[in-house]
Amino acid sequence: MIPYFDAHCDTIYRCLETGETSALEYGEDREEQRRYYAASTHLRKNGGHIDLERGLKFRRCAQFFALFHDAAEAPADGMWAQCQRMHDFFLREMADNADIVRHCRTGGEVDVTVVEGKVAALLSIEGADLIDCDVHKIETVSGWGVRLLNPVWNRANVLSGTNAEEPERGLSAEGRDFIHVLEEDEIYPDVSHLSDAGFWDLVRMAKRPIVASHSNARAVCPHRRNLTDDQFRAIRDLGGTAGLNLYAPFLTQAPRASFDDLRRHLDRFLELDGEGHIALGADLDGCDLLPEGFSGLDDYNRLGDFLKTTGYSDETIQNLFCNSLMK
């Protein structure tokens, strides 16, 4: 049984949205949408891509759970209130399922937790809009145990442009201050979604590793959400990690994606001397179109078997599935 440590999922958002009328529509028809939203509202067991019980099937299991909400659909009481609600949900789930999961903040805590046979849960925030782009709230979320934080999601904000909006705009003065405080509070900046201009502004000022929690190789699939070769090299040189995303449009321009498409992204990063800097960041529960033969957490063993049969070393597979994020 392979280990598993993934840098990004949207399972918390999905659990909270499942019982509500959602503006999102996943799947190509109503039946696919119905199946997608068949998830319960709890982390222990649900019909989505990820739950804790399925995580227990791995030799070791650790997962970054993102707090996410689209700023364009902010609730009446604001994004910070929504962020606190999601954090409260996470705390309740950790308490209610303490027999099988533990909230971890460090690699050492992850090690202890997985040896005990529990799932290690780590926190990230996808989009600084959730903390009102306010540097004074960084200390608060650091106290929550947040280890990764994206300055932006798809929506441009006061900190920077994004891959999707205002891609030519880099970090503002507020954005540079924000990154400085993140590093001071030992939260790793997550550059997935950040504009190319913002990426390079961040790299020029970075004093610690940075992470692209769910981004692939742009040389293989020319989607704006993917990393250029030079961007991956910069992440590598800073001691950081890129998590391979399983969302099909980020893997290939073809109508359907396969494990071979994922392999091409892995090969590209390995060609750039990326061994030990490539992880999983599948974006599960945040995307609908996945590679053929993959429908959720249970199918990672199938991916692991595929990589073994196509000639990857045990070191590369262990790094991809776990060790790159344990640094």
C-alpha positions, 0 to 999 in steps of 0.5 A: 500500500502506497503512502499519500500526502496531498497538498490541496483539496476543496472538501471542506467547501464541498461539504458545506455547500452540498446541502445548499443551492449551489451556483456551481454545476459539475458534470455534463448532465443532471445525473453526473451533477446529482452524483457529484453532490451526493456527498454528505456534509461530513469529512468522515464518510461521504460520496465525494472524492475524499473522506477520512475513512478512505484515507485510512486505507493508505499506509500513511495518509496526510491531506491539506484541507483548503478553506475556500470561498469565492469572493464574488459570492461573499455572504452578507456578513463578509468573507472573514466571517465565512472563513471563521465558519469554515474553520469552526467546521474543521475544528468540529470535524477534528473533534467528532472524528478524533479516533481517526484524524488529527490536525497537524501543523508540522512534519513531525506531528504528521509522522506521529499521527500516521504511525498511530494509524490516523489521518493527518489533516493540515490547513491551507487558505485558498485566497487571501480575500477570506481574511480580507487581505488583512496582514493583521489577520495572518497572525490569527490564522497562523495560530489556527495552524494554517501552513499554506496561503494563496494571496489570490484565487481566480479573482484579482484583489488588492494584493495582486492579479491572478492567472485569470484576472489582470494577469499582467499585474504583479504584487502591489505594495500591500501584496509585498507587505502581505508576503513578508508577514506570511513568511515571518509567521512561517506560512508558506506562500502558495503561488497556484492562481497567482499571475505570472507577474505576481509570481516573479515579484514574490520569488524576488522577495522570498526568503523561504520555500514557496509552494504551488499546491496544485499546478502542472507544467505549462510546457506540456499543457499550455494552460495559464494555471500551469507553471512555466519551466522557469517558474518550476526551477524557481520553486525548486531553487527555493526548496519548494514543491509543486503539486500535480493537479488532476483536473483534466483541462490542466493536464491536456488539451484533448477531450479526455485525460489519462494517467499518461497525461499526468506522467508527461507532467511528472516527466517534464518536472523531473527533466528540470531536476525536480526530484524531491520537489514534485508532489500530489495536489490533485484539487479533488472535490474542487473539480469535476473532470478527472483522468479516465479511471480515476474517480477519487481517493481509492484510485490512487493505488491504481495510479501508483501501480501505473507509475511502477509499471511504466518504470519510475523508481521507488524513490520517485513514487515515494517522493511524489506520493509523500516525501516531497511535502514532508520537508 
